[in-house]
Amino acid sequence: VEIGLGSRTNTIMQSAFFKIAQVIPYDKAVEQMKKAIVKTFGRKGEGVVKMNNEAVDQGAAVIKVDVPAEWSKLEGKVVINGVKNAPDFIKNFVQPINAQKGDDLPVSAFKGMEDGTLPAGTTAYEKRGIAVDVPEWQMDNCIQCNQCSYVCPHAAIRPFLLDEKELAGAPSGLLTKKTNGKGFEDLQYRIQVSVLDCTGCGNCADICPAKTKALVMKSLESQMPQKENWDYIASNVTYKDTISPKDMNVKASQFAKPLFEFSGACAGCGETPYIKLITQLFGDRMMIANATGCSSIYGGSAPASSYCKGDDGRGPAWANSLFEDNAEYGLGMALGVEKMRDRIERKMKESLTEVNAETKAVFELWLENKLNGAKTMEISKAVVKTLANETHAVAKEILALKNYLAKKSMWIFGGDGWAYDIGYGGLDHVIASGKDVNILVMDTEVYSNTGGQSSKATPIGAIAKFAASGKRIRKKDLGLMATTYGYVYVAQVSMGANQAQYFKALKEAEAYPGPSLIIAYSPCISHGLKNGMGKTQEEGKLAVESGYWHLFRYNPLNEDEGKNPFTLDSKEPDWSKFQAFLHNEVRYTALLKAFPADAAELFKASEDNAKWRYSSYKRLAELDYKIIE
């Protein structure tokens, strides 16, 4: 049995010893387990072997504890972890399932959910409290950049702007500072942590650019008073994302509520920050088709749902499909919505000469802006309001389709196992269709959720299942392949390397009137980061600095202006850092330990390949692009 490292290790060891000690002597059990550890973890380095051996020594110290007889008569009950006013769905459905009582639910409990549709936003009621240490905000040091919120994998730390009324009822421990920035003069600023939702990864503190860190990791116990502050803010403070448009820059985007929060992803997950930002920008009109994989597990493992709604009651509509057909699944959603909106367009045009002047005006406005997502959000409100007073029969027909008045932001999510491998045929079919869909590929370069198998995204030299002696061939260049269509928007991004580049790519992709593909570098627990998952943003930065990963955008709209559609956003890499980057991850150093000669050869090939790929991108970016008459 492979024994993993973590908070449960000692418990696992104790359980193992309890069973082994019944059949063989204690000393023999220790000896056998330590041999197994060397065999299992030897290639991962001496440090990992040492930690496991220490766990054996601690786990072997089994102490018998007598269980009081009266405990057998105790009656348990489901407790909502300190959450006030939990909905009936949480009390009567979610909590019993989480308490392993799901088999006891009556059929009547599923009324209204017969089609598999579940209410969103249930993770807000879980309050796991799993972190050992959580960030404490150092108010005087904070420069109000909001980067901590931007990179948080679980949306557990957020900036808030409070007005006088909101401050008046705040707990005494809720401290604020004067807000900087035009338009914010009458508001107070605060960074607030939900300590029971934080996983303690520390990326927020690591990324903080303040001269003296504005976030310091402290024990969860010492930060428990912050729960009262979070509860107050969650119930009484609004998200003020309209003072500065949320799509203006990184800082402004974080004043919008994340409509993807408190997921069960690994602490420090490199994937979830990408999703969170998309929901902040477009979540109130999003539809998501999610491929099987990590993103489907932390996105919606019944009855948990990490996707939620905003104060206006709008939020992402999310559904999961299989590895092999998720892209087509998302395209089907998009085509269905397109037909509904075409029907609205037809009904409006047919009735322009028959409806009253006010209705005609809003119809014309909608028709003019039909494909503009942000504008149709506002115009749709005017259409509904006007039709409430319209006597023409078309009013009833369009009101029945009111959910389709606002242009949907259609997204297809998945990992590299789906996009590069099993679902590639479908992905290629969808981008070839020319339809207006957006695809986010969270590239961990390995099948993360299903056991660490090699994929076509796995680079030369990396160890994975089915590549135990190191991958021998180049990584597939999915992004560059997609650019050959000429009408597909493509971006390759790394949030840790360039926050603004990802932000810009998102806006360009969503605004592009055709298929868009964003490939996001996502450091993963499967990589075995030597510095830990609290450094995933730093790892993304090092990947780009060393030349391991490259940033670019391919925007076909630039051709209309006679510009080169390919923009290389990476600076010239510091190639002296490349080998150090490889040595920073167990997926590479494991090869060095097991097959040192092969490792030297493959690591060199990996660097040569990275240089070859960068040269290809550089050549494309430097083309003297002109429209051929």
Buried (B, 14 or more C-beta within 10 A) or exposed (E): EEBEEEEEBBEBBBEBBEEBBEEEEEEEBBEEBBEBBEEBBBBBBEEBBEBBBEBBEEBBEEEEEEEEEEEEEEEEEEEBEEBEEBBEBBBBBBBBBBEEEBEEEEEEBEEEBEEEEBBBBBBBBBBBBBBEBBBBBBEEBBEBBBBBBBBBBBBBBBBBBBEEEBBEEBEEEBEBBEBEBEEBEEBBBBBBBBBBBBBBBBBBBBBBEBEEBBBBBBEBEEBEEBBBBBBBBBEBBEBBBEBBEBBEBBBBBBBBBBBBBBBBBBBBBBBBBBBBBBBBBBBBBBBBBBBBBBBBBBBBBBBBBBBBBBEEEBBBBBBBBBBBBBBBBBBBBBBEBBEBBEBBBEBBEEBEEEBEEBBBEBBEBBBEBBEBBBBBBEBBBBBBEBBEEBEBEBBEBBBEEBEBBBBBBBBBBBBBBBBBBBBBEBBBEBBEBEBBBBBBBBBBBBBBBBEBBBBBBBBBBBBBEEBEEBBEEBBBBBBBBBBEBEBBBBBBBBBBBBBEBBBBBBBBBBBBEBBBBBBBBBBBBBBBBBEBBBBBBBBBBBBBBBBBBBBBBBBBBBBEEEBBBBBBBBEEBEEEBBBEBBEBBBBBBBBBBBBEEBBEBBBBBBBEBBBEBBEEBBEBBEEEBEEEE
